[in-house]
Amino acid sequence: MPGLLDETRAPPLGAPFSPSTLDAVYLRIVWCWEVQSAKAMTGVDSNAFSLNVETVQLKRALKRHCKTEPRDKVARIEYDSGTLTISIGPTSEGIPASGTWPHPVAVGRTWARTFALQPFGAAITVLRQADGWLHTRDNKMRCSLEPWTEDGEVLGTGDEDITAAHRILGRYKITKREVSALIKAAEPRKAWLWGPNDGPLIDAIALIWMLLAIYGLEPSDVRSLIDRKSRELWKSGRKAGSLFERYNVTEEDERALIESGDLTKAKLWGRNGRLLEPIIQAWKHLVLYGVEPSDIVQLIERKSR
């Protein structure tokens, strides 16, 4: 394989170094780093295995799955005779791949959503299973070599989140079944905003939201604003300071955000301001499923009647 600085691949002396050339060099560096990292880890776990798959095809397949099967919480990954098959619910799709993948692997659906929404990096993505973790580029997530429960979910998927949320909400006579129902009723498009590596951002947005709830806003409204502003950072660079300062959120942006609030939800929090703290703590366990704080407080109101 020619080196990164192979003179046969370099532009002629004195030729402009175009963005496409930079992109090609960058993608090649990332690809080599991923492949070499996967090779370096081989042997750490005798049960580890990995596949190479084209990033474009993988991202397209996962995006289609996330749109057509928004309620299913588990993805199943299988490989046979050069074909990687990804299944979410009753939908399956095969794409070409190479490597070794002797066992089906089950992983939370948030893995599919997170990878589908990531910016394009290397042309080839290395999927690697080791020690109960699915490694994909700079992300990793708990996975299982089966078994499946009767309802088609990986054993334990979501149970810890439901239990943690119920521990907080139980004092308001909320049952585990009702917490699970919140997850099932959540909007998939809200879940797509968040990923398993968003912990620090979720904490920061939670603090800001507690100040804005009285205006009828949701944490997802704040996240959408941050996402919009983050696309502008390549022009000006990220600053230091609070979350809004780091993302260059202006006073005009804040006013527009407040004006977009829902009056009905504003009244909801006007009646239940004392519940902000416990509800935001429960929400942190349910955010990846698309649950909003207003969903939780409405459930508490219904139970208290």
C-alpha positions in Angstrom: 0.0 0.0 0.0 1.5 3.4 -1.0 2.4 5.6 2.0 0.5 8.8 2.9 3.2 10.9 1.5 3.8 8.7 -1.6 5.1 11.2 -4.3 3.0 9.4 -7.0 -0.1 10.5 -5.1 1.0 14.0 -4.3 -0.1 17.0 -6.4 2.6 18.5 -8.8 5.1 20.8 -7.3 3.7 24.3 -7.0 0.1 23.1 -7.7 -2.6 24.5 -5.3 -3.4 22.2 -2.4 -7.1 21.9 -2.9 -9.7 21.0 -0.3 -10.4 17.7 -2.0 -6.7 16.9 -1.6 -6.9 17.7 2.0 -10.0 15.6 2.4 -8.3 12.7 0.7 -5.3 12.9 3.0 -7.4 13.2 6.1 -9.7 10.3 5.2 -6.6 8.2 4.4 -5.0 9.0 7.8 -8.2 8.2 9.7 -8.7 5.0 7.8 -5.1 3.8 8.5 -5.4 4.8 12.2 -8.7 2.8 12.6 -7.3 -0.3 10.8 -4.0 -0.2 12.7 -5.9 0.4 16.0 -8.1 -2.7 15.4 -5.0 -4.8 14.5 -3.2 -3.6 17.6 -6.2 -4.7 19.8 -6.4 -8.1 18.2 -5.2 -10.7 20.7 -6.2 -8.7 23.8 -9.4 -10.7 23.9 -9.3 -14.2 22.4 -13.1 -13.9 21.8 -12.8 -10.5 19.9 -13.7 -10.3 16.2 -14.1 -7.5 13.7 -15.4 -6.5 10.3 -14.5 -3.8 7.7 -17.4 -2.2 6.0 -17.8 0.9 3.7 -18.9 3.8 5.9 -21.3 5.3 3.3 -23.2 2.0 3.0 -23.3 1.4 6.7 -24.6 4.9 7.5 -27.3 4.7 4.8 -28.5 1.3 6.1 -28.7 2.6 9.7 -30.5 5.8 8.7 -33.2 3.8 6.9 -33.6 1.4 9.9 -33.9 4.3 12.4 -36.7 5.8 10.2 -38.7 2.7 9.5 -38.4 1.0 12.9 -38.5 3.9 15.4 -40.0 1.8 18.3 -37.6 -1.1 18.4 -34.8 -0.7 20.9 -32.4 -3.4 19.8 -30.2 -3.9 16.7 -28.9 -7.3 15.7 -25.6 -7.6 13.7 -24.8 -10.8 11.8 -22.3 -11.8 9.2 -22.1 -14.6 6.7 -20.3 -15.2 3.3 -19.2 -11.6 2.9 -22.5 -10.0 3.9 -23.1 -7.9 7.0 -26.8 -8.1 8.0 -28.3 -5.5 10.4 -31.8 -6.1 11.7 -34.0 -3.8 13.8 -37.4 -5.3 14.5 -38.7 -7.1 11.4 -36.5 -5.1 9.0 -33.2 -6.4 7.8 -30.6 -5.1 5.3 -27.4 -6.7 4.0 -24.3 -4.8 2.9 -20.9 -6.1 1.8 -18.2 -6.5 4.5 -15.0 -8.5 5.2 -13.5 -10.0 8.3 -14.6 -12.4 11.0 -17.9 -12.2 12.9 -18.8 -15.7 14.1 -21.7 -14.9 16.4 -24.8 -12.6 16.1 -24.3 -9.5 18.3 -27.2 -7.5 19.9 -26.7 -3.8 20.7 -29.0 -1.0 21.8 -30.7 0.9 19.0 -29.0 4.1 20.2 -25.8 2.7 18.6 -27.4 2.8 15.2 -28.8 6.3 15.6 -25.5 7.7 17.0 -23.4 6.3 14.2 -25.9 7.3 11.5 -25.8 10.9 12.7 -22.0 11.1 13.1 -20.0 13.2 10.5 -18.3 11.2 7.8 -14.8 10.1 8.7 -12.9 7.3 7.1 -14.1 5.6 4.0 -13.9 2.2 5.8 -15.4 1.6 9.2 -14.1 -1.1 11.5 -16.8 -2.8 13.6 -15.2 -4.7 16.5 -16.7 -6.7 19.3 -14.5 -7.3 22.4 -15.2 -8.0 26.1 -18.9 -7.2 25.6 -18.3 -3.8 23.9 -19.1 -2.9 20.3 -16.3 -0.5 19.1 -17.2 1.8 16.1 -14.7 4.5 15.2 -14.4 6.7 18.4 -17.5 5.3 20.0 -18.2 2.1 22.0 -21.4 0.7 23.4 -22.3 -2.4 25.5 -23.4 -5.3 23.4 -24.4 -9.0 23.9 -23.7 -12.2 22.0 -27.4 -12.9 22.5 -29.4 -14.1 24.4 -32.7 -12.5 23.5 -35.7 -12.1 25.8 -39.1 -13.3 24.7 -40.1 -9.8 23.5 -37.1 -9.6 21.3 -34.8 -7.3 23.4 -31.3 -7.9 24.6 -31.5 -9.1 28.2 -31.1 -6.0 30.4 -31.5 -3.4 27.7 -33.2 -0.4 29.2 -33.8 -2.1 32.6 -31.2 -0.1 34.4 -32.6 3.2 33.1 -36.1 2.2 34.0 -35.1 1.1 37.5 -33.1 4.3 38.1 -35.9 6.6 36.9 -38.4 4.6 39.0 -36.2 5.0 42.1 -36.7 8.8 41.8 -40.4 8.8 40.6 -41.7 6.0 42.9 -42.4 8.6 45.6 -45.0 10.0 43.3 -46.7 6.6 43.0 -45.2 6.0 39.5 -44.7 2.3 38.7 -42.0 0.7 36.6 -44.6 -0.2 34.1 -45.6 3.4 33.8 -42.0 4.4 33.3 -41.7 1.8 30.5 -44.9 3.2 29.0 -43.3 6.7 28.9 -40.4 5.2 26.8 -42.7 3.5 24.4 -44.8 6.6 23.9 -41.8 8.9 23.3 -41.2 10.6 20.0 -38.4 9.0 18.0 -37.3 12.4 16.5 -36.6 13.5 20.1 -34.5 10.4 20.8 -32.4 11.1 17.7 -31.1 14.3 19.2 -29.2 12.5 21.9 -26.4 9.9 22.0 -24.8 7.6 24.6 -21.7 9.9 24.8 -23.6 13.1 25.5 -23.4 12.9 29.3 -21.6 16.2 29.9 -23.8 18.0 27.4 -27.0 16.5 28.9 -25.9 17.8 32.3 -25.2 21.3 31.0 -28.5 21.5 29.1 -30.4 20.3 32.2 -29.1 23.2 34.2 -30.1 25.7 31.5 -33.5 24.1 31.0 -34.4 24.4 34.7 -34.2 28.2 34.2 -36.2 28.1 31.0 -38.9 25.6 31.9 -41.2 28.3 33.1 -41.3 29.6 29.4 -42.7 26.3 28.2 -39.5 25.0 26.7 -38.1 21.4 26.7 -34.4 20.3 26.9 -34.8 19.2 23.2 -35.5 22.8 22.3 -32.1 23.8 23.9 -30.4 20.9 22.2 -31.7 21.8 18.8 -30.4 25.4 19.3 -27.0 24.1 20.3 -26.9 21.8 17.2 -27.8 24.7 14.9 -25.1 26.9 16.5 -22.5 24.2 16.4 -22.7 24.1 12.6 -21.4 27.7 12.7 -18.4 27.1 14.9 -16.1 26.1 12.0 -16.2 29.8 11.0 -15.5 31.4 14.4 -14.1 28.6 16.6 -15.4 27.5 20.0 -15.1 29.9 22.9 -14.6 29.4 26.6 -17.3 29.9 29.3 -20.8 28.7 29.8 -22.6 26.4 27.4 -24.3 29.3 25.6 -21.0 31.2 25.5 -19.1 28.2 24.1 -21.6 27.9 21.3 -21.9 31.6 20.6 -25.6 31.8 21.5 -26.5 35.4 21.3 -29.2 37.4 23.3 -31.2 37.4 20.1 -31.0 33.6 20.0 -32.1 33.4 23.6 -35.1 35.7 23.0 -36.2 33.7 20.0 -35.9 30.5 22.0 -38.0 31.9 24.8 -40.6 33.2 22.4 -40.9 29.7 20.8 -42.1 28.2 24.2 -45.4 26.4 24.6 -47.9 28.4 26.8 -49.6 25.2 28.0 -46.3 23.7 29.1 -45.4 27.1 30.8 -48.6 26.8 32.9 -47.7 23.2 33.6 -44.4 24.2 35.2 -46.0 27.2 36.9 -48.1 24.7 38.8 -45.3 22.2 39.4 -42.1 24.2 39.9 -41.2 22.3 43.0 -40.8 19.1 40.9 -38.1 20.5 38.6 -35.2 18.9 40.4 -36.5 15.3 40.8 -38.0 15.3 37.3 -34.8 16.5 35.6 -32.8 13.8 37.5 -35.3 11.1 36.3 -35.2 12.6 32.8 -31.4 12.1 32.6 -32.1 8.3 32.7 -34.8 8.5 30.0 -33.5 11.1 27.6 -31.9 8.7 25.2 -35.4 7.2 24.5 -36.9 10.6 23.6 -38.8 11.2 26.9 -39.3 14.9 27.8 -39.7 16.4 31.4 -43.2 17.5 30.5 -44.1 13.9 29.8 -43.0 13.0 33.3 -44.8 15.9 35.1 -48.0 15.2 33.2 -47.9 11.6 34.4 -47.3 12.8 38.0 -50.3 15.1 37.7 -52.6 12.3 36.5 -51.5 10.1 39.3 -52.2 12.7 41.9 -55.8 13.3 41.0 
